[in-house]
Amino acid sequence: LATTCNCDRVGRHHCPHETTRIYENSGGSCATTEYLEKYPTYGSVLPPQSLKPKEEFRAYRGKMEGITTFK
């Protein structure tokens, strides 16, 4: 029986079927666990925060003005 995917009012994708988990039963080690085994925590020092921009930040995507300095 085929299932169809849905989009909500905001346009976000929602599938009624289960997600595919490619690493669930692969038998490989978790990268985070392996990292913590090689480099244990040092006292109360936390790992650095990610420099990746937050998902909630969206750059202005409006139309640019028609002026330019290019000749």
PDB file of N, CA, C and O in Angstrom, chain B, residues numbered from 101:
ATOM      1  N   LEU B 101       0.852  -1.185   0.000  1.00  0.00           N
ATOM      2  CA  LEU B 101       0.000   0.000   0.000  1.00  0.00           C
ATOM      3  C   LEU B 101       0.890   1.239   0.000  1.00  0.00           C
ATOM      4  O   LEU B 101       1.725   1.397   0.890  1.00  0.00           O
ATOM      5  N   ALA B 102       0.727   2.096  -0.962  1.00  0.00           N
ATOM      6  CA  ALA B 102       1.558   3.291  -1.083  1.00  0.00           C
ATOM      7  C   ALA B 102       1.029   4.402  -0.183  1.00  0.00           C
ATOM      8  O   ALA B 102      -0.180   4.580  -0.035  1.00  0.00           O
ATOM      9  N   THR B 103       1.965   5.148   0.417  1.00  0.00           N
ATOM     10  CA  THR B 103       1.581   6.305   1.227  1.00  0.00           C
ATOM     11  C   THR B 103       2.083   7.557   0.535  1.00  0.00           C
ATOM     12  O   THR B 103       3.100   7.530  -0.158  1.00  0.00           O
ATOM     13  N   THR B 104       1.373   8.642   0.723  1.00  0.00           N
ATOM     14  CA  THR B 104       1.780   9.899   0.111  1.00  0.00           C
ATOM     15  C   THR B 104       2.319  10.838   1.172  1.00  0.00           C
ATOM     16  O   THR B 104       1.915  10.778   2.333  1.00  0.00           O
ATOM     17  N   CYS B 105       3.229  11.700   0.767  1.00  0.00           N
ATOM     18  CA  CYS B 105       3.809  12.683   1.681  1.00  0.00           C
ATOM     19  C   CYS B 105       2.911  13.909   1.739  1.00  0.00           C
ATOM     20  O   CYS B 105       2.181  14.194   0.789  1.00  0.00           O
ATOM     21  N   ASN B 106       2.963  14.630   2.843  1.00  0.00           N
ATOM     22  CA  ASN B 106       2.116  15.804   3.052  1.00  0.00           C
ATOM     23  C   ASN B 106       2.964  17.025   3.352  1.00  0.00           C
ATOM     24  O   ASN B 106       4.092  16.901   3.828  1.00  0.00           O
ATOM     25  N   CYS B 107       2.428  18.197   3.077  1.00  0.00           N
ATOM     26  CA  CYS B 107       3.053  19.462   3.465  1.00  0.00           C
ATOM     27  C   CYS B 107       2.054  20.209   4.337  1.00  0.00           C
ATOM     28  O   CYS B 107       0.858  20.227   4.047  1.00  0.00           O
ATOM     29  N   ASP B 108       2.553  20.831   5.418  1.00  0.00           N
ATOM     30  CA  ASP B 108       1.655  21.590   6.281  1.00  0.00           C
ATOM     31  C   ASP B 108       1.438  22.981   5.708  1.00  0.00           C
ATOM     32  O   ASP B 108       1.890  23.279   4.602  1.00  0.00           O
ATOM     33  N   ARG B 109       0.744  23.836   6.460  1.00  0.00           N
ATOM     34  CA  ARG B 109       0.407  25.177   5.968  1.00  0.00           C
ATOM     35  C   ARG B 109       1.631  26.030   5.686  1.00  0.00           C
ATOM     36  O   ARG B 109       1.564  26.921   4.839  1.00  0.00           O
ATOM     37  N   VAL B 110       2.751  25.789   6.366  1.00  0.00           N
ATOM     38  CA  VAL B 110       3.959  26.587   6.189  1.00  0.00           C
ATOM     39  C   VAL B 110       4.831  26.009   5.074  1.00  0.00           C
ATOM     40  O   VAL B 110       5.810  26.636   4.669  1.00  0.00           O
ATOM     41  N   GLY B 111       4.487  24.826   4.575  1.00  0.00           N
ATOM     42  CA  GLY B 111       5.244  24.215   3.500  1.00  0.00           C
ATOM     43  C   GLY B 111       6.281  23.219   3.973  1.00  0.00           C
ATOM     44  O   GLY B 111       7.103  22.753   3.183  1.00  0.00           O
ATOM     45  N   ARG B 112       6.252  22.883   5.271  1.00  0.00           N
ATOM     46  CA  ARG B 112       7.188  21.889   5.789  1.00  0.00           C
ATOM     47  C   ARG B 112       6.708  20.497   5.419  1.00  0.00           C
ATOM     48  O   ARG B 112       5.510  20.212   5.434  1.00  0.00           O
ATOM     49  N   HIS B 113       7.643  19.649   5.091  1.00  0.00           N
ATOM     50  CA  HIS B 113       7.356  18.305   4.620  1.00  0.00           C
ATOM     51  C   HIS B 113       7.108  17.357   5.790  1.00  0.00           C
ATOM     52  O   HIS B 113       7.882  17.334   6.746  1.00  0.00           O
ATOM     53  N   HIS B 114       6.050  16.587   5.717  1.00  0.00           N
ATOM     54  CA  HIS B 114       5.730  15.582   6.732  1.00  0.00           C
ATOM     55  C   HIS B 114       5.337  14.297   6.022  1.00  0.00           C
ATOM     56  O   HIS B 114       4.437  14.291   5.182  1.00  0.00           O
ATOM     57  N   CYS B 115       6.016  13.211   6.363  1.00  0.00           N
ATOM     58  CA  CYS B 115       5.677  11.911   5.787  1.00  0.00           C
ATOM     59  C   CYS B 115       4.923  11.080   6.816  1.00  0.00           C
ATOM     60  O   CYS B 115       5.328  11.029   7.978  1.00  0.00           O
ATOM     61  N   PRO B 116       3.832  10.426   6.413  1.00  0.00           N
ATOM     62  CA  PRO B 116       3.109   9.575   7.349  1.00  0.00           C
ATOM     63  C   PRO B 116       3.839   8.260   7.630  1.00  0.00           C
ATOM     64  O   PRO B 116       3.526   7.583   8.609  1.00  0.00           O
ATOM     65  N   HIS B 117       4.805   7.891   6.789  1.00  0.00           N
ATOM     66  CA  HIS B 117       5.533   6.635   6.990  1.00  0.00           C
ATOM     67  C   HIS B 117       6.740   6.855   7.893  1.00  0.00           C
ATOM     68  O   HIS B 117       7.133   7.993   8.153  1.00  0.00           O
ATOM     69  N   GLU B 118       7.317   5.771   8.363  1.00  0.00           N
ATOM     70  CA  GLU B 118       8.470   5.836   9.257  1.00  0.00           C
ATOM     71  C   GLU B 118       9.702   6.337   8.509  1.00  0.00           C
ATOM     72  O   GLU B 118       9.843   6.102   7.309  1.00  0.00           O
ATOM     73  N   THR B 119      10.595   7.029   9.221  1.00  0.00           N
ATOM     74  CA  THR B 119      11.827   7.512   8.616  1.00  0.00           C
ATOM     75  C   THR B 119      12.819   6.367   8.480  1.00  0.00           C
ATOM     76  O   THR B 119      12.748   5.376   9.207  1.00  0.00           O
ATOM     77  N   THR B 120      13.740   6.516   7.545  1.00  0.00           N
ATOM     78  CA  THR B 120      14.775   5.521   7.330  1.00  0.00           C
ATOM     79  C   THR B 120      15.952   5.842   8.230  1.00  0.00           C
ATOM     80  O   THR B 120      16.437   6.973   8.227  1.00  0.00           O
ATOM     81  N   ARG B 121      16.416   4.883   8.991  1.00  0.00           N
ATOM     82  CA  ARG B 121      17.550   5.073   9.897  1.00  0.00           C
ATOM     83  C   ARG B 121      18.701   4.225   9.380  1.00  0.00           C
ATOM     84  O   ARG B 121      18.727   3.016   9.609  1.00  0.00           O
ATOM     85  N   ILE B 122      19.655   4.841   8.686  1.00  0.00           N
ATOM     86  CA  ILE B 122      20.725   4.077   8.058  1.00  0.00           C
ATOM     87  C   ILE B 122      21.789   3.632   9.039  1.00  0.00           C
ATOM     88  O   ILE B 122      22.523   2.688   8.747  1.00  0.00           O
ATOM     89  N   TYR B 123      21.902   4.280  10.202  1.00  0.00           N
ATOM     90  CA  TYR B 123      22.947   3.929  11.154  1.00  0.00           C
ATOM     91  C   TYR B 123      22.432   3.138  12.350  1.00  0.00           C
ATOM     92  O   TYR B 123      23.208   2.779  13.235  1.00  0.00           O
ATOM     93  N   GLU B 124      21.138   2.865  12.384  1.00  0.00           N
ATOM     94  CA  GLU B 124      20.546   2.255  13.568  1.00  0.00           C
ATOM     95  C   GLU B 124      21.156   0.885  13.896  1.00  0.00           C
ATOM     96  O   GLU B 124      21.539   0.650  15.042  1.00  0.00           O
ATOM     97  N   ASN B 125      21.252   0.000  12.941  1.00  0.00           N
ATOM     98  CA  ASN B 125      21.748  -1.347  13.190  1.00  0.00           C
ATOM     99  C   ASN B 125      22.992  -1.649  12.358  1.00  0.00           C
ATOM    100  O   ASN B 125      23.220  -2.802  11.992  1.00  0.00           O
ATOM    101  N   SER B 126      23.786  -0.650  12.060  1.00  0.00           N
ATOM    102  CA  SER B 126      24.940  -0.853  11.191  1.00  0.00           C
ATOM    103  C   SER B 126      26.109  -1.505  11.911  1.00  0.00           C
ATOM    104  O   SER B 126      27.000  -2.043  11.255  1.00  0.00           O
ATOM    105  N   GLY B 127      26.135  -1.477  13.227  1.00  0.00           N
ATOM    106  CA  GLY B 127      27.225  -2.074  13.982  1.00  0.00           C
ATOM    107  C   GLY B 127      28.434  -1.164  14.094  1.00  0.00           C
ATOM    108  O   GLY B 127      29.389  -1.505  14.790  1.00  0.00           O
ATOM    109  N   GLY B 128      28.422  -0.020  13.431  1.00  0.00           N
ATOM    110  CA  GLY B 128      29.531   0.929  13.517  1.00  0.00           C
ATOM    111  C   GLY B 128      29.473   1.716  14.810  1.00  0.00           C
ATOM    112  O   GLY B 128      28.434   1.772  15.469  1.00  0.00           O
ATOM    113  N   SER B 129      30.594   2.324  15.169  1.00  0.00           N
ATOM    114  CA  SER B 129      30.609   3.104  16.401  1.00  0.00           C
ATOM    115  C   SER B 129      30.085   4.511  16.150  1.00  0.00           C
ATOM    116  O   SER B 129      30.159   5.027  15.035  1.00  0.00           O
ATOM    117  N   CYS B 130      29.567   5.106  17.177  1.00  0.00           N
ATOM    118  CA  CYS B 130      29.053   6.466  17.105  1.00  0.00           C
ATOM    119  C   CYS B 130      30.231   7.436  17.117  1.00  0.00           C
ATOM    120  O   CYS B 130      31.133   7.302  17.944  1.00  0.00           O
ATOM    121  N   ALA B 131      30.233   8.412  16.209  1.00  0.00           N
ATOM    122  CA  ALA B 131      31.348   9.360  16.114  1.00  0.00           C
ATOM    123  C   ALA B 131      31.521  10.148  17.406  1.00  0.00           C
ATOM    124  O   ALA B 131      32.650  10.414  17.817  1.00  0.00           O
ATOM    125  N   THR B 132      30.426  10.524  18.049  1.00  0.00           N
ATOM    126  CA  THR B 132      30.518  11.282  19.293  1.00  0.00           C
ATOM    127  C   THR B 132      31.139  10.434  20.395  1.00  0.00           C
ATOM    128  O   THR B 132      31.985  10.919  21.146  1.00  0.00           O
ATOM    129  N   THR B 133      30.734   9.195  20.497  1.00  0.00           N
ATOM    130  CA  THR B 133      31.282   8.302  21.517  1.00  0.00           C
ATOM    131  C   THR B 133      32.768   8.083  21.283  1.00  0.00           C
ATOM    132  O   THR B 133      33.562   8.128  22.222  1.00  0.00           O
ATOM    133  N   GLU B 134      33.145   7.847  20.029  1.00  0.00           N
ATOM    134  CA  GLU B 134      34.556   7.635  19.705  1.00  0.00           C
ATOM    135  C   GLU B 134      35.374   8.881  20.038  1.00  0.00           C
ATOM    136  O   GLU B 134      36.482   8.765  20.561  1.00  0.00           O
ATOM    137  N   TYR B 135      34.858  10.049  19.749  1.00  0.00           N
ATOM    138  CA  TYR B 135      35.555  11.297  20.053  1.00  0.00           C
ATOM    139  C   TYR B 135      35.750  11.442  21.559  1.00  0.00           C
ATOM    140  O   TYR B 135      36.833  11.810  22.013  1.00  0.00           O
ATOM    141  N   LEU B 136      34.708  11.155  22.332  1.00  0.00           N
ATOM    142  CA  LEU B 136      34.808  11.288  23.785  1.00  0.00           C
ATOM    143  C   LEU B 136      35.772  10.268  24.382  1.00  0.00           C
ATOM    144  O   LEU B 136      36.376  10.525  25.423  1.00  0.00           O
ATOM    145  N   GLU B 137      35.924   9.111  23.730  1.00  0.00           N
ATOM    146  CA  GLU B 137      36.894   8.122  24.204  1.00  0.00           C
ATOM    147  C   GLU B 137      38.320   8.604  23.958  1.00  0.00           C
ATOM    148  O   GLU B 137      39.199   8.413  24.799  1.00  0.00           O
ATOM    149  N   LYS B 138      38.549   9.230  22.802  1.00  0.00           N
ATOM    150  CA  LYS B 138      39.889   9.720  22.473  1.00  0.00           C
ATOM    151  C   LYS B 138      40.233  10.989  23.240  1.00  0.00           C
ATOM    152  O   LYS B 138      41.372  11.165  23.673  1.00  0.00           O
ATOM    153  N   TYR B 139      39.261  11.868  23.409  1.00  0.00           N
ATOM    154  CA  TYR B 139      39.478  13.166  24.046  1.00  0.00           C
ATOM    155  C   TYR B 139      38.475  13.344  25.180  1.00  0.00           C
ATOM    156  O   TYR B 139      37.413  13.929  24.966  1.00  0.00           O
ATOM    157  N   PRO B 140      38.780  12.859  26.370  1.00  0.00           N
ATOM    158  CA  PRO B 140      37.828  12.984  27.483  1.00  0.00           C
ATOM    159  C   PRO B 140      37.639  14.445  27.893  1.00  0.00           C
ATOM    160  O   PRO B 140      38.465  15.305  27.587  1.00  0.00           O
ATOM    161  N   THR B 141      36.541  14.702  28.585  1.00  0.00           N
ATOM    162  CA  THR B 141      36.263  16.068  29.029  1.00  0.00           C
ATOM    163  C   THR B 141      37.318  16.512  30.033  1.00  0.00           C
ATOM    164  O   THR B 141      37.898  15.695  30.748  1.00  0.00           O
ATOM    165  N   TYR B 142      37.553  17.802  30.075  1.00  0.00           N
ATOM    166  CA  TYR B 142      38.576  18.378  30.944  1.00  0.00           C
ATOM    167  C   TYR B 142      37.901  19.254  31.979  1.00  0.00           C
ATOM    168  O   TYR B 142      37.612  20.422  31.717  1.00  0.00           O
ATOM    169  N   GLY B 143      37.651  18.701  33.147  1.00  0.00           N
ATOM    170  CA  GLY B 143      37.021  19.474  34.223  1.00  0.00           C
ATOM    171  C   GLY B 143      35.649  19.970  33.821  1.00  0.00           C
ATOM    172  O   GLY B 143      34.825  19.209  33.312  1.00  0.00           O
ATOM    173  N   SER B 144      35.406  21.255  34.053  1.00  0.00           N
ATOM    174  CA  SER B 144      34.109  21.842  33.728  1.00  0.00           C
ATOM    175  C   SER B 144      34.132  22.576  32.390  1.00  0.00           C
ATOM    176  O   SER B 144      33.205  23.324  32.078  1.00  0.00           O
ATOM    177  N   VAL B 145      35.194  22.366  31.590  1.00  0.00           N
ATOM    178  CA  VAL B 145      35.306  23.042  30.293  1.00  0.00           C
ATOM    179  C   VAL B 145      34.396  22.346  29.291  1.00  0.00           C
ATOM    180  O   VAL B 145      34.492  21.136  29.088  1.00  0.00           O
ATOM    181  N   LEU B 146      33.519  23.116  28.672  1.00  0.00           N
ATOM    182  CA  LEU B 146      32.589  22.573  27.692  1.00  0.00           C
ATOM    183  C   LEU B 146      33.212  22.596  26.300  1.00  0.00           C
ATOM    184  O   LEU B 146      34.085  23.423  26.039  1.00  0.00           O
ATOM    185  N   PRO B 147      32.785  21.707  25.396  1.00  0.00           N
ATOM    186  CA  PRO B 147      33.284  21.750  24.027  1.00  0.00           C
ATOM    187  C   PRO B 147      32.850  23.048  23.350  1.00  0.00           C
ATOM    188  O   PRO B 147      31.847  23.638  23.752  1.00  0.00           O
ATOM    189  N   PRO B 148      33.581  23.507  22.331  1.00  0.00           N
ATOM    190  CA  PRO B 148      33.216  24.762  21.671  1.00  0.00           C
ATOM    191  C   PRO B 148      31.861  24.660  20.985  1.00  0.00           C
ATOM    192  O   PRO B 148      31.447  23.588  20.543  1.00  0.00           O
ATOM    193  N   GLN B 149      31.184  25.791  20.908  1.00  0.00           N
ATOM    194  CA  GLN B 149      29.899  25.846  20.226  1.00  0.00           C
ATOM    195  C   GLN B 149      30.121  25.819  18.719  1.00  0.00           C
ATOM    196  O   GLN B 149      31.162  26.260  18.232  1.00  0.00           O
ATOM    197  N   SER B 150      29.159  25.312  17.998  1.00  0.00           N
ATOM    198  CA  SER B 150      29.239  25.236  16.546  1.00  0.00           C
ATOM    199  C   SER B 150      29.201  26.642  15.949  1.00  0.00           C
ATOM    200  O   SER B 150      28.471  27.511  16.425  1.00  0.00           O
ATOM    201  N   LEU B 151      29.994  26.850  14.903  1.00  0.00           N
ATOM    202  CA  LEU B 151      29.990  28.132  14.201  1.00  0.00           C
ATOM    203  C   LEU B 151      28.960  28.154  13.077  1.00  0.00           C
ATOM    204  O   LEU B 151      28.793  29.169  12.401  1.00  0.00           O
ATOM    205  N   LYS B 152      28.281  27.048  12.883  1.00  0.00           N
ATOM    206  CA  LYS B 152      27.258  26.955  11.852  1.00  0.00           C
ATOM    207  C   LYS B 152      26.105  27.897  12.199  1.00  0.00           C
ATOM    208  O   LYS B 152      25.669  27.926  13.349  1.00  0.00           O
ATOM    209  N   PRO B 153      25.599  28.673  11.225  1.00  0.00           N
ATOM    210  CA  PRO B 153      24.490  29.589  11.514  1.00  0.00           C
ATOM    211  C   PRO B 153      23.257  28.835  11.991  1.00  0.00           C
ATOM    212  O   PRO B 153      23.007  27.703  11.578  1.00  0.00           O
ATOM    213  N   LYS B 154      22.499  29.471  12.855  1.00  0.00           N
ATOM    214  CA  LYS B 154      21.292  28.857  13.385  1.00  0.00           C
ATOM    215  C   LYS B 154      20.240  28.758  12.285  1.00  0.00           C
ATOM    216  O   LYS B 154      20.189  29.591  11.380  1.00  0.00           O
ATOM    217  N   GLU B 155      19.409  27.737  12.375  1.00  0.00           N
ATOM    218  CA  GLU B 155      18.372  27.507  11.380  1.00  0.00           C
ATOM    219  C   GLU B 155      17.331  28.622  11.393  1.00  0.00           C
ATOM    220  O   GLU B 155      16.757  28.931  10.349  1.00  0.00           O
ATOM    221  N   GLU B 156      17.072  29.242  12.566  1.00  0.00           N
ATOM    222  CA  GLU B 156      16.037  30.274  12.626  1.00  0.00           C
ATOM    223  C   GLU B 156      16.458  31.572  11.940  1.00  0.00           C
ATOM    224  O   GLU B 156      15.608  32.396  11.603  1.00  0.00           O
ATOM    225  N   PHE B 157      17.783  31.765  11.726  1.00  0.00           N
ATOM    226  CA  PHE B 157      18.247  32.974  11.053  1.00  0.00           C
ATOM    227  C   PHE B 157      18.083  32.804   9.557  1.00  0.00           C
ATOM    228  O   PHE B 157      18.585  31.840   8.979  1.00  0.00           O
ATOM    229  N   ARG B 158      17.396  33.718   8.937  1.00  0.00           N
ATOM    230  CA  ARG B 158      17.217  33.696   7.490  1.00  0.00           C
ATOM    231  C   ARG B 158      17.649  35.046   6.934  1.00  0.00           C
ATOM    232  O   ARG B 158      17.172  36.090   7.380  1.00  0.00           O
ATOM    233  N   ALA B 159      18.536  35.021   5.980  1.00  0.00           N
ATOM    234  CA  ALA B 159      18.976  36.257   5.345  1.00  0.00           C
ATOM    235  C   ALA B 159      17.814  36.849   4.551  1.00  0.00           C
ATOM    236  O   ALA B 159      16.910  36.126   4.130  1.00  0.00           O
ATOM    237  N   TYR B 160      17.842  38.148   4.352  1.00  0.00           N
ATOM    238  CA  TYR B 160      16.802  38.808   3.575  1.00  0.00           C
ATOM    239  C   TYR B 160      16.872  38.314   2.141  1.00  0.00           C
ATOM    240  O   TYR B 160      17.914  38.430   1.496  1.00  0.00           O
ATOM    241  N   ARG B 161      15.791  37.773   1.643  1.00  0.00           N
ATOM    242  CA  ARG B 161      15.760  37.203   0.293  1.00  0.00           C
ATOM    243  C   ARG B 161      14.933  38.054  -0.671  1.00  0.00           C
ATOM    244  O   ARG B 161      14.499  37.567  -1.715  1.00  0.00           O
ATOM    245  N   GLY B 162      14.715  39.321  -0.322  1.00  0.00           N
ATOM    246  CA  GLY B 162      13.927  40.187  -1.185  1.00  0.00           C
ATOM    247  C   GLY B 162      14.682  40.576  -2.444  1.00  0.00           C
ATOM    248  O   GLY B 162      15.862  40.259  -2.595  1.00  0.00           O
ATOM    249  N   LYS B 163      14.008  41.251  -3.329  1.00  0.00           N
ATOM    250  CA  LYS B 163      14.604  41.666  -4.589  1.00  0.00           C
ATOM    251  C   LYS B 163      15.565  42.824  -4.343  1.00  0.00           C
ATOM    252  O   LYS B 163      15.256  43.746  -3.589  1.00  0.00           O
ATOM    253  N   MET B 164      16.730  42.773  -4.982  1.00  0.00           N
ATOM    254  CA  MET B 164      17.724  43.835  -4.829  1.00  0.00           C
ATOM    255  C   MET B 164      17.365  45.026  -5.715  1.00  0.00           C
ATOM    256  O   MET B 164      16.636  44.894  -6.698  1.00  0.00           O
ATOM    257  N   GLU B 165      17.894  46.187  -5.343  1.00  0.00           N
ATOM    258  CA  GLU B 165      17.670  47.375  -6.154  1.00  0.00           C
ATOM    259  C   GLU B 165      18.382  47.211  -7.490  1.00  0.00           C
ATOM    260  O   GLU B 165      19.322  46.424  -7.606  1.00  0.00           O
ATOM    261  N   GLY B 166      17.941  47.945  -8.481  1.00  0.00           N
ATOM    262  CA  GLY B 166      18.507  47.829  -9.819  1.00  0.00           C
ATOM    263  C   GLY B 166      19.736  48.689 -10.043  1.00  0.00           C
ATOM    264  O   GLY B 166      20.088  48.947 -11.195  1.00  0.00           O
ATOM    265  N   ILE B 167      20.412  49.150  -8.979  1.00  0.00           N
ATOM    266  CA  ILE B 167      21.597  49.986  -9.156  1.00  0.00           C
ATOM    267  C   ILE B 167      22.856  49.142  -9.000  1.00  0.00           C
ATOM    268  O   ILE B 167      22.856  48.149  -8.271  1.00  0.00           O
ATOM    269  N   THR B 168      23.924  49.532  -9.680  1.00  0.00           N
ATOM    270  CA  THR B 168      25.178  48.808  -9.603  1.00  0.00           C
ATOM    271  C   THR B 168      26.344  49.756  -9.832  1.00  0.00           C
ATOM    272  O   THR B 168      26.168  50.829 -10.410  1.00  0.00           O
ATOM    273  N   THR B 169      27.524  49.372  -9.387  1.00  0.00           N
ATOM    274  CA  THR B 169      28.729  50.163  -9.656  1.00  0.00           C
ATOM    275  C   THR B 169      29.528  49.547 -10.792  1.00  0.00           C
ATOM    276  O   THR B 169      30.568  50.078 -11.182  1.00  0.00           O
ATOM    277  N   PHE B 170      29.046  48.425 -11.325  1.00  0.00           N
ATOM    278  CA  PHE B 170      29.733  47.751 -12.425  1.00  0.00           C
ATOM    279  C   PHE B 170      29.530  48.527 -13.716  1.00  0.00           C
ATOM    280  O   PHE B 170      28.410  48.926 -14.035  1.00  0.00           O
ATOM    281  N   LYS B 171      30.620  48.745 -14.468  1.00  0.00           N
ATOM    282  CA  LYS B 171      30.508  49.474 -15.740  1.00  0.00           C
ATOM    283  C   LYS B 171      30.884  48.607 -16.896  1.00  0.00           C
ATOM    284  O   LYS B 171      30.847  49.056 -18.042  1.00  0.00           O
TER     285      LYS B 171
END
